[in-house]
Amino acid sequence: MAQRDVTTAHVGTTIREPFVNYAKLAEALGHVGIGPVIDPKDLGAALKRGIEAVKMGEPVLIDVVTQPR
């Protein structure tokens, strides 16, 4: 059985080039979309904004980019 080349291990398991902007997708569906949050320093402000929107009765998606493990 042939082994798959590690340089193509992402094929079928990762969506990239371009990455999905989940915040824009949420907005397209009529919801509040925040992000993508790339810098951890921006996460607090994004969460505060999201909480305020939820308090107003809006559904919210916060797109946070994390490192793969």
Secondary structure, DSSP 4 states (H G I P E B T S, - for coil): -PPPPGGGTTTTT---SSPP-HHHHHHHTTSEEEEEE-SGGGHHHHHHHHHHHHHTT--EEEEE-----
